Amino acid sequence: MFSCKGSHFWVTVFVFNSEMNTIFDPILNLPPYLATRRNHALEHATLKLLARKYDDKGLGGHSNPSGFFLFGDIAVEDIRSAIDEAMRRLRAGEHGLAIHPGCGTNAATSLILPATFAFLPMQRARSNFWRFLLIPFALGLAVFGYLLSKPLGPWLQRNVTTQADLGNLQVTEIAHVRKGVHRILTRGGS
């Protein structure tokens, strides 16, 4: 954090970097959340590796503390191979594999931030006439929010919703649930 003194006011700017996580570590490292973050990182890395062979648009995933689901018509052997390679590469320091452009974190950020920014100026308008006049300003703020969401989504993935350091995470089972759905169970993620 740093401050700049202008001629009439103080402006405080928060600089977010990986060291900012120390404030949130007690929450981010709670066992169920840490396990989910590690599983989320492994899910992303696995999907990135599977995308080399399968149509990336037909793949998806969902993580939780006990493992993750993979969605898509994928062979179990390919999943096992991709998970093994993903774990090896993440443990070797390829933490970029944990960040996925199709993550729900990116989608949520790209929707919530512009909507919030567009909604804010309308709160002070006391009549429909003033709301109408504020539409261009609200749209400008929405565009600004959308542009801001592009680097914010991956930052949130890297620092909040995934943990590329897998610790002692192990895959215990890869189960075919039904057509297009596989369940990967893990342990030791927290």
JOFENNOR-V367296 format. One record per backbone hydrogen bond with DSSP energy under -0.5 kcal/mol. CO is the residue of the C=O (numbers start at 0). NH is the residue of the N-H. If there is no record, write none. Layout:
CO|NH / CO|NH
This chain:
1|12 / 3|5 / 3|10 / 8|5 / 9|11 / 10|3 / 10|12 / 12|1 / 12|14 / 13|15 / 14|16 / 16|19 / 17|20 / 18|21 / 19|22 / 19|23 / 20|23 / 20|24 / 23|26 / 23|27 / 24|28 / 26|29 / 29|33 / 30|34 / 31|35 / 32|36 / 33|37 / 34|38 / 35|39 / 36|40 / 36|162 / 37|41 / 38|42 / 39|43 / 40|44 / 41|45 / 42|46 / 43|47 / 44|48 / 45|49 / 46|50 / 48|51 / 49|52 / 49|53 / 53|55 / 54|57 / 55|58 / 59|70 / 61|68 / 63|66 / 65|185 / 66|63 / 67|183 / 68|61 / 69|181 / 70|59 / 71|73 / 74|78 / 75|79 / 76|80 / 77|81 / 78|82 / 79|83 / 80|84 / 81|85 / 82|86 / 83|87 / 84|88 / 85|89 / 86|90 / 87|91 / 88|93 / 89|92 / 92|94 / 93|96 / 94|97 / 95|98 / 97|99 / 99|102 / 102|105 / 102|106 / 103|107 / 104|108 / 105|109 / 106|110 / 107|110 / 107|111 / 108|112 / 110|114 / 111|115 / 112|116 / 113|117 / 114|118 / 115|119 / 116|120 / 118|121 / 118|122 / 119|122 / 120|123 / 126|130 / 127|131 / 128|132 / 129|133 / 130|134 / 131|134 / 133|137 / 134|138 / 135|139 / 136|140 / 137|141 / 138|142 / 139|143 / 140|144 / 141|145 / 142|146 / 143|147 / 144|148 / 145|149 / 146|149 / 146|150 / 147|151 / 148|152 / 149|153 / 150|154 / 151|155 / 152|156 / 153|157 / 154|158 / 155|159 / 155|160 / 156|161 / 163|165 / 165|168 / 169|171 / 169|186 / 172|174 / 172|184 / 174|176 / 174|182 / 177|180 / 179|71 / 180|176 / 180|177 / 181|69 / 181|183 / 182|174 / 182|184 / 183|67 / 184|171 / 184|172 / 186|169 / 187|167
